[in-house]
Structures are given as C-alpha cells and as structure tokens.
Amino acid sequence: MIREHDEHEHTFPSEGGELQPDARISCPYCGADVEIFLDTGGDIVQHYVEDCEVCCRPWQVTVRWDAAGLAHVEARTEEE
C-alpha cells in the first residue's frame, strides 16, 4: 500500500529531473494492483480520495514528492 501543504513555492525536482506521472499501488481493501495518475502540478504533499477501479471502495491517498521528483504514495482505508 505504501509505494502539509508547503506554503513556500516548490522548486522540485532539483537538478532538472522529471516528476513521476503515475504510480502502482495495492488497494487497501481488495489488494488489487492498480495504476493511479498523479497530479504533477499540485503541492509537494497532497491528500485526496480516490476509488479503487476494481472494488470501487474509497481510499485516502497521500502523495509526497521528494527532491528528485519521485512520488511516495500511500493508500489507506477510511477506517485507518
């Protein structure tokens, strides 16, 4: 499953790297391996709800971008 809004203007990725546009994660409900598309124009830390394309249950998604442009994505159940 694990594959704050920064008020300062973000300058990531450093060194001219590119942002990762998508990620593969496991649904925290049904375990399906699902590809999600990431908002590369958003904040360094993002929180949103996304539904599993297999079981349709809602995930609480957190995306944290590192300085190299890699996304660290976590999907949790509503209960977690």
N, C-alpha and C positions, 0 to 999 in steps of 0.2 A: 504494500500500500504506500510505502514511502518511496518512492522512486526519486504591520505597523506602517503603516504608511510613513514613508520618509518624506518629510516636508521640504527637504533640500532637493534641488533639481538633480536628477540622477544622471550620471555620466558613465553608465555601464553599457556594454562591456568595455573594459580597459584594453588598451593596446590594439584597437580596431577590430576586435573579434566580432563574431555574429551571434545574435540571440537564437536560442533553440526554439523553433516554432511549434513543436509538438512533443508529447511525452506518452509513454505507455505505462499504464498503472493497472493494478488489480482492483476490481470493485470490492469494497469492504463488506458488501452483503453477499453477493453470489460468487465472488472470486474470479469472474471473467476478466481476461486480459483485454483492456480497452485502450484505444488511442484517443487522446484528447488534444485539441488545439489550444495553444496558449496565447494570451494577449501580450504580444511583444511591445506594445505601445503603452502598457499600463505601468503601475508603480513597481518598485523593486519587490515589495511584498504585497500579494493580492489574496483576498478572501472572497469566495463566491460559492454558489450552489450549482451543481451540475448533476443531471440524471444519468444513470447507467443506461447505455444503449441496449443492454441485454435484459436486465430485470426492471428497469425504469425507476428504481429507488433513488432518492436524492442523496448526494454526497456533499459533505462540507469540504471544499477544496481549499488548500493553502499552497500558493506558489511563492517561492523565494528565489530570486535571481542572484547568482554570485557575480563577482567582478569579471569573470571570463565569459559571461553570457549563458551559463548553464542554469537550467531551472531545476530546483529541488521541489518536487511535488508530493503532497500528502493528501490522501482522500480518507475521510472519516465518516462514520455513520452519524445520524442525527443524535444518537444517544451518547456518543463519545465526547 
